[in-house]
């Protein structure tokens, strides 16, 4: 069931689904039902948390992502990578080897998302200290939490911190660096590498904005497999 208001990264392949109800048991918002022997996703309840994806015994729930070749629509292709990506590789593979392999895949720049957390730290502390804000303040860094509050706990919406998450700050920050170098904004493509369905959904339908600062999303397993394959061939 598609929504014109909120894009969902999680999809159900009904050709594979066996209607076992494993996903229903773990869904925190009761967004799944079995109809005619197949699981159905109710998009007005789904928060893209990935719990159903995690427990599906036949991999009938899939995470949508952009075609990798989309990066080549831009002259300057920036990979925003989370630090957790580096932790997936064996100990004998260094971070610099991973970064170099990512560049060889076609990206021109790499920026670690966690680098922007220091930029946000002071702002977040000031926001929490502001006595005019509703307490307790709830971080908006996790889009699944935001969506959960919207769906199940709307009374807490005013408690959400009104600051952009590290992902958006990273995209804005690095895009500005390139623009300051004289690169036209239209030539810059920002792509986020993530294992998180909720972040993919948030990029495709950002809350309170018409368009995300990120131009595309690539699932982390795609990058991992491409990088590992390239390193093994050396």
Secondary structure, DSSP 8 states (H G I E B T S, - for coil): ---SS---SEEE-TTT-----HHHHH-TT--EEEETTEEEE-TTT-----HHHHH-TT--EEE----GGGGGGSSEEEEEE-GGGGGGS-TTS-HHHHHHHHHHTT-SEEEEGGGGHHHHHHHHHHHHH-TTS-SS-B--S-HHHHHHHHHH-GGGGGGB--S--HHHHHHHHHHHHHHHTT--GGGEEEEEEES-HHHHHHHHT-TT-SS-S--EEEEHHHHHHHHHHHHHT-
